[in-house]
Amino acid sequence: MHPRVSQGLRRLRPAAPVLAIGAVLALVPFSTCLVRLAFGVPCPACGLTRAGLALAHGELAEAQRFHPLAAALLGVAAGTALFAFLADDGAWRRVIRVVTGGAGLALILVWALRFAGLFGGPVPR
């Protein structure tokens, strides 16, 4: 196997359990958000599973209704996955830190704005 391919796969390995859990949760016909189940409020990522399914069906407006960051996060994830195969170690560490921090901040910001009534309010059921 080419060194860049093995390097990229090694870098993406931590995402595999997250993707597997997301795929399983997508098959469950009821809410699986632990924050919503425990406290009755949606979490910052609430709606992303349904938004991902809508994107997989080509329904961008429906995906945006479930979570306004769905398409942007998909694009960032795809770009980051590609970068995993191309970057040297220093650049990869910098990019992954910026991407994860930026995505986390964006999720929390949108979460707060939804509670303020923007983006259609809290996650539609």
N, C-alpha and C positions, 0 to 999 in steps of 0.2 A: 504494500500500500504506500502511496506517495506520502512523504512526511507532512505536507500541508494538510492532507485529508485526515490523517491520524491526529494531527494537532487540533484541527477544527472539531473533530468528533469528541476528542478529550475535553475540549473547552465547553462543548454543548452538553456533555453528560449530566451536569447538575439540573438541566432543564427537563430531562426525561421523566423523572417522577412527577413533576408538576404537570406536564402534558398528559401523562397517563391518568393522573387523578382527575384532571379536567375532563378528559374523554369519558371516564366512568361516570362522573357527576352529570355530564350532558345526557346520559341515558336515564337518569333518575327522574321520574315524572313529578317531583315535588321539590320545594325549596330545600337546599342543603347548606345554606349560609348559617354557620354557627352563631354569628353575631345576631342575625335576624331571629333565629330560633331562641336564643338565650335572652336577648334584650328587647326584641320587637322592633329594632331599627336596622336598616340596611347597612352593610359595611361599605368601605370605599370601592371595592371591586364588585359589589352586587350588580347583577345584570350582565356581567361580562361573558358568562357561559352562554346565556341566551343570545347575546349579541354576536358571539363567535359562531353560533349555529346559523343565525340570520346571515352573517357574512358568507358562510359556506354555501348558502343558498342564493347568494347574489342579491340579498335584500338589504341594501345599505341604509335606507331610511329606517327600516325596522331595527337594524343593529344600533343606529344612533339613538333611537328611542329608548332602547334598553340600557345603553351606556354610551355617552357622548365621546368617549375616548377609544371606542372599540377599533375603528379603522386606523386611527393614528398609532395605537399600541401594536396592532398587527403589522403595520409598516415598519415601526421601530424594531419589532422582534425579527422580522425578515431581514432587515438591514444588519442587525446585530449578528444574526446567524451567519450571514454571508461574510461579515467582517471577521468572524471567528476563524475562517479559513485563510484569510489574507494578511492579518496583522501580525506584527512581531509581538513579543511578550509584553514589552513596556506599553505599547499602544493599546493592546488588548486590555490590560489592567486599568488603564485610564478610561477607556471607552466604557467598559462594563460598569465601572464605578459611576460614571456620569449617567449612563442609561438607567441603571437601577435606581439611583437617587432621583433623577428627573421623573421617571415613571411613578415612583412613590409619591413625590410631591404633587405631580399632576393628579393622581388618583385622590389624594386628600383634598386638594383644592376643589376639584369637581364635586367631591362628596359634600363639602361645606356649601358650595354654591347651589347644589340641588336642594339642600335643606332650607336654603334661602328662597327657594321657589324657581330658580333658574333651571334650564335644561329639562323642563317638564316636571320638576320636583323630584322627590325620592323615587326610587326604582319602581316602574310599573309592575304590577303583579300579573 
